[in-house]
Amino acid sequence: MSISTDALWGGRLTAVAFDPVVHELTLQVEVLDEGVTTAYDVVCPGVSDLRFANSIPEPWSYAEVTEIHVTQTTSGRCAVELLLWSEDSELVWTCSSLEVTVRS
């Protein structure tokens, strides 16, 4: 069962992996809600563009998923913008699809 990216808001980005052979991006996000931590996997196959931009001084104690927005392009692909703390730090990519699941 796929989960909305809204569940990731306010979570902590714990891992990012990109497989250049199959063009797949995988993120791991942990969300604490009312004392319960839920771990999510975000899998994005068919990545055609991937960019990280940051102008916030580091090091950070952790990376907060402040917002994540997914829009569909005119060609039917997913354009994803993940803000880390603010517009001054973001991870942006385009992929063929996006699936959010609870890590088991």
C-alpha positions in Angstrom: 0.0 0.0 0.0 1.4 3.3 -1.0 1.4 6.2 1.5 1.0 10.0 0.8 4.2 12.0 1.0 2.3 14.2 3.5 3.2 11.5 6.1 6.9 12.5 5.7 6.5 16.2 6.7 8.5 17.0 9.9 10.4 13.7 9.6 14.1 13.1 9.7 15.9 12.1 6.5 18.2 9.3 7.6 19.6 7.9 4.3 19.7 8.7 0.6 20.9 6.2 -2.0 21.1 6.6 -5.7 21.8 3.7 -8.0 23.1 5.1 -11.2 22.9 1.7 -13.0 19.1 1.5 -12.8 18.5 5.2 -12.1 16.7 4.6 -8.8 16.7 7.0 -5.8 15.8 5.6 -2.4 15.3 7.7 0.7 14.7 6.7 4.3 12.7 9.0 6.6 11.8 8.5 10.2 8.8 10.3 11.6 8.0 10.7 15.3 4.3 11.2 16.0 2.8 11.1 19.5 5.8 9.2 20.8 5.8 6.5 18.1 8.5 6.4 15.4 7.6 5.2 12.0 10.3 4.5 9.4 9.4 5.0 5.7 11.1 4.1 2.5 10.6 6.4 -0.5 11.5 4.6 -3.8 11.8 6.6 -7.0 12.6 4.6 -10.2 13.4 6.2 -13.6 15.4 9.2 -12.2 16.4 11.6 -15.0 17.4 14.6 -12.9 18.8 14.8 -9.3 20.1 17.9 -7.5 21.0 18.9 -4.0 21.3 22.6 -3.1 22.3 24.0 0.2 23.2 27.4 1.6 22.6 26.6 5.3 25.8 26.4 7.4 26.7 22.9 8.4 27.2 20.6 10.2 23.6 19.9 11.0 22.6 17.6 13.9 20.0 16.0 11.6 18.2 16.7 8.3 14.5 17.6 8.8 12.1 17.0 6.0 10.3 20.3 6.4 8.2 19.9 3.2 7.9 17.6 0.3 6.0 18.4 -2.9 5.2 16.1 -5.8 3.8 17.4 -9.1 3.2 15.7 -12.4 5.0 17.1 -15.4 3.3 17.4 -18.8 5.0 14.2 -19.9 3.5 12.3 -16.9 6.7 12.1 -14.8 7.0 13.1 -11.1 8.8 16.3 -10.2 9.7 16.2 -6.5 11.0 19.0 -4.2 12.1 18.1 -0.7 12.9 21.0 1.5 15.4 20.4 4.3 14.8 23.1 7.0 13.9 25.9 4.4 14.1 26.9 0.8 17.8 27.4 1.4 18.3 23.6 1.3 16.6 21.2 -1.0 16.8 17.9 -2.8 15.0 18.0 -6.1 14.5 15.2 -8.7 12.4 14.0 -11.6 11.4 10.3 -11.8 9.0 8.0 -13.5 7.1 7.3 -10.3 7.3 7.6 -6.5 6.2 5.2 -3.8 6.2 5.7 0.0 5.9 2.6 2.1 6.4 1.8 5.8 9.7 0.0 6.3 9.2 -3.4 7.8 
